[in-house]
Amino acid sequence: MSLMTGGAAASGASPAAGRWTPPGQAFAGGRWRETERHTAVTDPETGAFLGEVADSTAAEVRAAVDALVDTFRAGTAADRTDWPLWQRREALHRAADLLRQQAGRFTAIVGSEGCKTIRDARREVARAAETLQLSAAAGHALQGASVPFDDTSRGADRLGWSSREPLGVVAAITPFNDPLNLVAHKVGPALLSGNVIAVKPHEATPLSALALADLLLEAGVPGDRIAVLPGGPTAGRELVSHPGVDVVSFTGGVRTADEVARLAGARTLLMELGGSNPVIVDHGVDLRAAAQAIAEGAFGCAGQNCLSVQRVYVVAQHYDELLGHLTHTTAHLRVGSRHDEATDVGPLIDAAAARLVERRVEEAVARGAVVRAGAVRHEATYQPTILTDLAPGDPIVTDEIFGPVVSVLPVIDLDDAVGQANRAATGLQAGVFTRDTTAALRTARRLRAGAVMINDTSDFRIDAMPFGGFHRSGIGREGVTSAVVAMTAPKVIAARLTSIG
């Protein structure tokens, strides 16, 4: 099993340099393993063979989770002195440093197996290192508090406090569009807070997760605290339904999330499920700059980003001008190979994903939508597409597309824009362009979204901020500190000061 890489070029060659051979097809029970079944990983654009990983069976998943349960119980019995907080912090600091030192190798892995252009892959590696660094620094989230027992006559003879304790075994399922940083977002907080974790990466992008596990081991993370279990739906179902799992952290689509929730039952769920993200353009803004930001936010990563700009609401007086700037900017985007440094928009993860986007656009056109740019597919590549003349409730406006498509709609004013923006069943992030500070703040308060970016698009996030949304955009909040809190629970200890008998 190997990952072949060559020199980065502007001609479609494989990015970066070097050769990485994972020590096994999965990592579980504290060691690398060859598994009963395995599957090939290929570059989705070129078809080049990248390596073989496990297609984990239900039995293999059960055994891996059982081992994690044993590790956590043993640590609890030892009062968790086997791997104290200061050692967890130092290991994650070392992991962040190692990832920065090995950025070229990890860029090659992310850029070969997924949907990221080489430039986006490089940025993702840098963000993943920052995520690990933030995780190392998140010990403050584990602080407890005194409990005022003397605030009631029933507790006058008691003294006590609460501390934050790890919940236990975390099951993490990660998507293909951020195959390294989203794994780091689950593994970093889980380890820092004293949990153990099993990761099932997306079938298309398992090498990034395996490489991160290898790096964490090098940094000093005990092998019995983490498992990486590549596989398909069978592995995922077994993982989230295992009775030893205490937390399920899932990033993906709503339909799969419904099945995860059904299988997981009554336990802690963390879910980030994406959304149809709106951007509002008001009076008095630089429309050319707004159009540039919208194009970058809509078409980066070929639209395969939960924060992508999907719908733009423009006050009617500026609709034509904004649309003209956006169409011009879109026409000048470089569409091509992910491995080309000059590429702005690469292929989708596979041809099936591109065909799905193509079909949804064709259906919208049949309902009356007008194509202002794009709407052309070649294999897995779909040209950046702008649609207009849509009804506010059209499915291509309100439902997540996960492709390079943006709809532009005129509105009367900010009140009209907020009303239309809030129609979707999701509410992850939003953007508002306006020079009126009061209007910006009022609009931000009224938008039903987990984050509102003022004078920016929805496509902005730092890894320290609470991350999640309203409605069907998910359950709970990720972001490093928020995840540490979500993966722990307060535990009260009370001492009775009056002796008995």
Buried (B, 14 or more C-beta within 10 A) or exposed (E): BEBBBBEBBEEEBBBBEEEBEBBBBBBBBBEBBEBEEBBEBBBBBBEEBBBBBBBBBBEBBBBBBBBBBBBBBEBBEEEBEBBEEEEBBEBBBBBBBBBBEBBBBBBBBBBBBBBBBBBBBBBBBBBBBBBBBBBBBBBEBBEBEEBEBEEEEEBEEBBBBBBBBBBBBBBBBBBBBBBBBBBBBBBBBBBBBBBBBBBBBBBBBBBBBBBBBBBBBEBBBBBBBBBBBBBBEBBBBBBBBBEBBBBBBBBBBBEBBEBBBEBBEEBBBBBBBBBBBBBBBBBEBEBBEBBBBBBBBBBBBBBBBBBBBBBBBBBEEBBEBBBBBBBBBBEEBEBBBBBBBEBBBBBBBBBEBBBBBBEBBEEBBEEEBEBBBBBBBEEBBBBBBBBBBBBBEBBBBBBBBBBBBBBBBBBEEBEBBBBBBBBBBBBBBBBBBBEBEEBBBBBBEBBBBBBBBBBBBBBBBEBBBBBBBBBBBBBBBBBBBBBBBBBBBEEEEEEEEEEEE
